[in-house]
Amino acid sequence: MSSPTPARKVLLIGATGSIGSIILQALITSPIPISVTILKHAGSTAPPPPNIPVITLSSYNAPISTLVPILGGYDAIISCQTTFSVSSQLNLIDAAIQAGVKRFFPSEYGLNNMRDDTQALCSVFKEKGTIQKYLREREDQIEWTSIACGTWLKWSFEHGFLGIDVKGKKTRYWDDGEGRFSINTEGLTAKAMVKAVTSHWEETRNRIVFLSEVVTSQREIVEEVERQMGGKKFEVEKVDMEEEVKRLQERFESGEKMAVVGLIEAGLVSGKFGTDFEREEEVMTEKLGLNKLTLEEMVADALAGL
């Protein structure tokens, strides 16, 4: 299947979330006009932005016969569903195929979920890999594009992710904190999405779009944060990667579902799961014509948001 004409009509799922709201803004301000409609879950309490058409669904797992008329007429569906609800995309993909949607952008925004070791690490990576495999098997019926952007520094600081507690001036290093991984800003991720549905529609067809503004480590980030915060050293804790992963997996299997958050962090920052995109993947940041920030600039922006 090939659809050389860029998207002009887009359905966005999860438009009020952390990345969905930023992608929405990038879409509606695109220099190439894009018609955007929001698909909203009835259980969502976040108010959608004004002046944007909204369709409300009681469930993303609604019968295909219900979904097809809703999804019909869109060139692309962009999913920004939350980490814990990505499995419902299987149903949406089936409906999108029947509705004649040209391309589906699954909720990825992380690492390479097609790696076996990544999928073995935690259920979230396995579910995202399953979604991507499902799309790859149906390339003759619908196109797909996945955005792999490592992790976002600003979001991580706001949520105490990456093992870095900026407000508490504490950090928890996985092993020695020297694992290399790619980081990006939410803004660059959103711009990449706009490029994928407009000017770089064909180049991004049926592939993972790897983005990398900076390749860094926990230790480098903490040292830059310390410098920008006046030189005060963070309290440091170190955890053994192998032992901690085993412990978190056991906790998850025993029913503690939020243990998966620690496993996601391990995958993204330990440097053991292919997250140094510039060394291991074909990065498209420059091919998409996107301007990168330095680590110093990214840390300054993230600290300003706290």
C-alpha positions in Angstrom: 0.0 0.0 0.0 1.3 3.5 -0.9 -0.4 6.8 -0.4 2.0 9.5 -1.8 -0.4 12.4 -1.0 0.4 13.9 2.5 -2.3 13.9 5.2 -4.8 16.8 5.1 -7.3 15.4 7.6 -6.1 14.0 10.9 -7.8 12.4 13.8 -5.9 12.8 17.1 -6.4 10.5 20.1 -5.2 11.7 23.5 -5.1 15.4 22.7 -5.1 16.6 26.3 -2.2 14.4 27.5 1.4 15.3 28.1 2.5 14.8 24.5 -0.9 14.9 22.8 -1.5 18.5 23.8 1.8 19.6 22.3 1.3 17.6 19.1 -2.1 19.2 18.8 -0.7 22.7 19.0 2.0 21.8 16.4 -0.7 20.4 14.0 -3.0 23.3 14.2 -0.2 25.8 13.7 1.5 23.9 10.9 2.5 26.0 7.9 0.9 23.4 5.7 -2.8 23.4 6.6 -4.0 20.3 8.5 -7.6 19.7 9.5 -7.6 18.2 13.0 -10.4 16.4 14.9 -10.0 15.1 18.4 -11.2 11.6 19.4 -11.9 11.7 23.1 -12.7 8.9 25.6 -15.8 9.6 27.5 -14.0 8.9 30.8 -11.5 11.7 30.2 -12.1 14.7 32.5 -9.6 17.0 30.9 -11.5 19.7 28.8 -10.5 19.7 25.1 -9.2 22.9 23.6 -11.9 25.3 22.2 -12.6 25.6 18.5 -11.4 22.0 17.6 -14.0 19.4 16.6 -14.4 16.6 19.2 -15.8 13.1 18.9 -16.5 11.3 22.1 -16.3 7.6 22.4 -17.5 5.5 25.3 -14.8 3.0 24.6 -11.9 2.6 22.2 -12.8 -1.1 22.2 -16.3 -0.3 20.8 -17.5 -2.7 18.1 -15.8 -2.2 14.7 -19.2 -1.5 13.1 -19.5 1.5 15.4 -16.0 2.8 14.8 -15.8 2.5 11.0 -18.2 5.4 10.3 -16.4 7.6 12.9 -12.9 6.9 11.4 -13.9 7.1 7.8 -12.6 10.1 5.8 -9.4 10.7 7.7 -6.0 10.4 6.1 -4.2 9.7 9.3 -4.9 8.7 12.9 -2.3 9.8 15.5 -2.5 8.0 18.8 -1.2 9.7 21.9 -2.9 7.2 24.3 -1.4 6.8 27.7 1.2 4.1 28.5 -1.3 1.9 30.2 -4.0 1.9 27.5 -2.1 1.2 24.3 -3.5 -2.3 23.8 -6.9 -0.8 22.7 -5.1 0.4 19.5 -5.5 -3.1 18.0 -9.2 -2.5 17.8 -8.7 1.0 16.4 -6.3 -0.3 13.7 -8.8 -2.9 12.5 -11.5 -0.2 12.3 -9.1 2.2 10.6 -8.4 -0.4 7.9 -12.0 -1.0 7.2 -12.6 2.8 7.2 -9.9 3.3 4.6 -7.5 5.4 6.7 -4.2 5.8 5.0 -1.8 5.8 7.9 -1.8 5.0 11.6 0.7 6.6 14.1 0.7 4.3 17.2 1.5 5.6 20.7 5.2 4.9 20.9 7.4 7.9 21.9 10.1 5.9 23.6 12.7 3.3 22.6 12.8 0.5 19.9 10.0 -1.7 21.1 10.8 -4.3 18.3 13.9 -5.5 20.2 13.4 -8.9 21.9 15.3 -7.8 25.0 13.2 -4.6 25.3 9.9 -6.6 25.1 11.2 -9.0 27.7 11.9 -6.2 30.1 8.3 -5.1 30.8 4.7 -5.5 29.7 4.4 -1.9 28.3 7.3 -2.4 25.9 5.9 -5.8 24.9 2.4 -4.3 24.2 3.9 -1.5 22.1 5.9 -4.1 20.2 2.8 -6.1 19.6 1.0 -3.1 18.2 3.9 -2.4 15.8 4.2 -6.0 14.7 0.4 -5.9 14.0 0.8 -2.9 11.8 3.8 -4.3 10.0 1.8 -7.4 9.1 -0.9 -5.2 7.6 1.2 -2.8 5.5 -0.7 -3.9 2.4 -3.9 -2.5 4.1 -2.7 0.5 6.1 0.6 2.4 6.4 2.2 3.2 9.8 4.8 5.5 11.3 6.2 5.2 14.8 8.1 8.0 16.6 10.9 6.9 18.9 12.2 9.8 20.9 13.8 8.2 23.9 12.7 10.3 26.8 11.7 14.0 27.4 13.9 15.8 29.9 11.3 18.4 30.9 8.6 15.8 31.6 11.1 13.7 33.4 12.1 16.5 35.8 8.4 17.3 36.4 7.7 13.6 37.4 10.9 12.6 39.1 11.7 10.3 36.2 15.2 9.3 35.0 16.1 8.6 38.7 16.6 12.4 39.1 14.7 14.3 41.9 15.6 17.9 41.1 13.6 19.5 43.9 15.0 17.0 46.5 18.5 17.3 45.0 18.8 13.5 44.9 19.6 11.0 42.2 19.4 7.2 41.8 21.9 5.9 39.2 21.3 2.7 37.4 24.7 1.0 37.9 27.2 3.9 37.6 24.9 6.3 35.8 27.0 6.2 32.7 24.5 4.4 30.4 24.1 6.4 27.1 20.6 7.3 25.8 18.9 9.7 23.5 16.8 12.5 24.8 14.5 15.0 23.0 12.2 17.9 23.8 8.5 17.5 23.5 8.5 20.4 21.0 10.9 18.6 18.6 8.9 15.4 18.9 5.7 17.3 17.9 7.5 19.0 15.0 8.7 15.6 13.7 5.1 14.4 13.8 4.0 17.4 11.7 6.8 16.7 9.2 5.7 13.1 9.0 2.1 14.0 8.0 3.1 16.8 5.6 6.4 17.4 3.9 8.0 14.0 4.8 5.0 11.8 4.3 6.7 9.4 1.9 10.1 9.2 3.7 8.4 8.2 7.0 6.1 5.5 5.6 6.3 2.1 7.3 9.2 2.9 9.5 10.3 3.9 13.0 11.3 7.6 13.0 14.2 7.8 15.5 14.9 11.2 17.0 17.9 12.3 19.0 18.7 15.9 20.0 21.3 14.8 22.6 22.9 11.5 23.6 23.8 11.7 27.3 23.7 9.8 30.6 22.2 10.2 34.0 25.5 11.4 35.4 26.0 14.1 32.7 22.5 15.4 33.2 22.9 15.6 37.0 26.2 17.4 36.6 24.7 19.9 34.3 21.7 20.4 36.7 24.1 20.9 39.6 26.1 23.5 37.6 22.9 25.4 36.7 21.6 25.3 40.2 24.7 26.9 41.7 27.0 23.9 42.2 25.3 22.2 45.1 25.9 18.4 44.8 23.1 15.9 44.6 22.7 13.1 47.1 23.6 9.9 45.1 22.3 6.4 45.4 23.3 3.6 43.1 21.3 0.5 42.2 22.5 -2.7 40.6 20.7 -2.9 37.2 20.3 -6.6 37.0 19.2 -7.0 40.7 16.8 -4.1 40.5 15.1 -5.2 37.3 14.6 -8.7 38.8 13.1 -7.2 41.9 10.8 -4.9 40.0 9.6 -7.8 37.7 8.8 -9.9 40.7 6.8 -7.1 42.2 4.9 -6.6 39.0 4.1 -10.3 38.7 2.8 -10.3 42.3 0.3 -7.6 41.4 2.1 -4.4 42.0 1.4 -2.9 38.5 3.1 0.4 39.1 6.4 -1.4 39.4 6.4 -1.2 35.6 7.3 2.4 35.9 10.7 1.5 37.3 11.2 -1.0 34.4 10.4 1.6 31.9 13.0 3.9 33.4 15.6 1.1 33.3 14.9 0.5 29.7 15.2 4.2 28.8 18.3 5.2 30.8 20.4 2.2 31.6 22.0 2.1 28.1 21.4 -1.6 27.8 18.4 -1.6 25.5 19.5 0.3 22.3 18.7 3.8 23.5 21.8 5.4 22.0 20.0 6.1 18.7 22.8 8.0 17.1 25.1 4.9 17.5 22.6 2.1 16.8 19.9 3.5 14.6 19.3 5.7 11.5 18.3 9.0 13.2 16.0 11.3 11.2 16.3 14.5 13.2 18.4 16.3 10.6 16.6 14.7 7.6 13.4 16.2 8.9 15.0 19.6 9.0 14.7 19.9 12.8 16.9 22.2 14.9 18.4 20.5 18.0 19.1 22.0 21.4 22.2 21.3 23.4 22.2 19.5 26.8 22.8 22.9 28.5 19.8 24.4 26.7 17.5 21.4 27.4 18.4 21.4 31.1 17.8 25.2 31.4 14.4 24.8 29.7 13.4 21.8 31.9 14.5 23.6 35.1 12.5 26.7 34.1 9.3 24.6 34.0 9.6 23.5 37.6 
